[in-house]
């Protein structure tokens, strides 16, 4: 029985090095090729220097055919996948602690008012951002 040693010729080595380099660069950027290309975006959201305890952040499309992404804000942090490109970022947070639900003979009665923790302008007039690669995108909001 004759045994052959399999090896890479010069062209094969070059191809292997280029392939590994491409794989490392894609992994390093954190963007994936799962269907539509997406980037890992995470960061902090604060208002007047204090973390937004609970809220919602959305990265809305600016061009047709793109994909919007949204997710929760918890303890001032968010973590989600976003398609690259220009985005309109909307941020909202509401304190529901003053809402009281009471059941009466006539049904459910809700009293109290929800309080916006983030000024409405951040939901109505979104911030604009460019997502070029995976990374940290922090949002320091002000109440004024």
Secondary structure, 3 states (H helix, E strand, C coil): CCCCCCCCCHHHHHHHHHHHHHHHHHHHHCCECCCCCEEEEEEEEEECCEECCEEEEEEEECCCCCCCEEEEEECCEEEEEECCEEEEEEEECEECCCCEEEEECCEEEEECCCEECCCCHHHHCCEEEEECCCEECCEEECCC
